[in-house]
Amino acid sequence: MSDKPFYQDENPTIRLRTWAFGQMVWGAFLAGVCLLGIGIFFGVIYAIGLLLPEESRQTPDPMPRSSLEQPLTVQGNDLA
């Protein structure tokens, strides 16, 4: 082994590339953890939905689609 530190004679460009790659790997790891957390959250919601009784899944929609749709023209208009 040598008495001087390993990084003393290292090229600054290589050191910068190593640091940048390490930052990218750390960011990818954090993104993976967040994605896993979102997947677990949706999995828990799905599992809770499976525990509900069958009757609760067959109820009518509380917000009918007809209230969201609007006619293109007003009745009694020449364009209608």
C-alpha positions in Angstrom: 0.0 0.0 0.0 1.0 3.6 -0.5 1.5 6.2 2.1 -0.3 8.9 0.1 -4.1 9.1 -0.3 -5.6 7.5 -3.3 -7.5 10.6 -4.5 -4.4 12.9 -4.3 -3.2 12.1 -7.9 -6.6 11.6 -9.4 -7.6 13.6 -12.4 -10.2 16.3 -11.5 -12.3 15.4 -14.6 -12.6 11.8 -13.5 -13.4 12.9 -9.9 -16.2 15.2 -11.3 -17.6 12.4 -13.5 -17.6 10.0 -10.5 -19.4 12.5 -8.4 -22.0 13.3 -11.1 -22.6 9.6 -11.7 -23.0 9.0 -7.9 -25.6 11.9 -7.8 -27.5 10.4 -10.7 -27.6 7.0 -9.0 -28.8 8.5 -5.7 -31.5 10.4 -7.6 -32.6 7.2 -9.4 -32.7 5.4 -6.1 -34.9 8.1 -4.5 -37.2 8.1 -7.5 -37.5 4.3 -7.2 -38.4 4.6 -3.5 -41.1 7.2 -4.3 -42.5 5.0 -7.1 -42.6 2.0 -4.8 -44.4 4.1 -2.1 -47.0 5.2 -4.6 -47.5 1.5 -5.7 -47.8 0.4 -2.1 -50.4 3.2 -1.5 -52.5 2.1 -4.4 -52.2 -1.5 -3.4 -53.5 -0.7 0.1 -56.4 1.2 -1.4 -57.2 -1.8 -3.7 -56.9 -4.3 -0.9 -59.3 -2.2 1.2 -61.7 -2.1 -1.7 -61.6 -5.9 -1.9 -62.6 -6.1 1.8 -65.8 -4.1 1.2 -69.1 -6.0 0.8 -70.3 -6.7 -2.8 -73.4 -4.5 -2.4 -71.2 -1.4 -2.0 -69.7 -2.0 -5.4 -73.1 -2.1 -7.1 -74.5 1.2 -6.0 -75.4 3.8 -8.7 -73.0 6.5 -9.6 -73.6 9.5 -7.2 -72.8 11.9 -10.0 -74.7 11.1 -13.2 -72.9 11.9 -16.4 -75.9 13.8 -17.8 -75.2 16.7 -15.3 -71.7 17.0 -16.7 -72.7 17.1 -20.4 -74.0 20.3 -21.8 -75.7 20.8 -25.2 -73.7 22.4 -28.0 -76.4 25.0 -28.7 -79.3 26.5 -26.8 -82.8 25.3 -27.7 -84.7 27.8 -29.9 -81.6 29.2 -31.5 -81.3 29.3 -35.3 -78.2 27.2 -35.1 -80.1 24.3 -33.5 
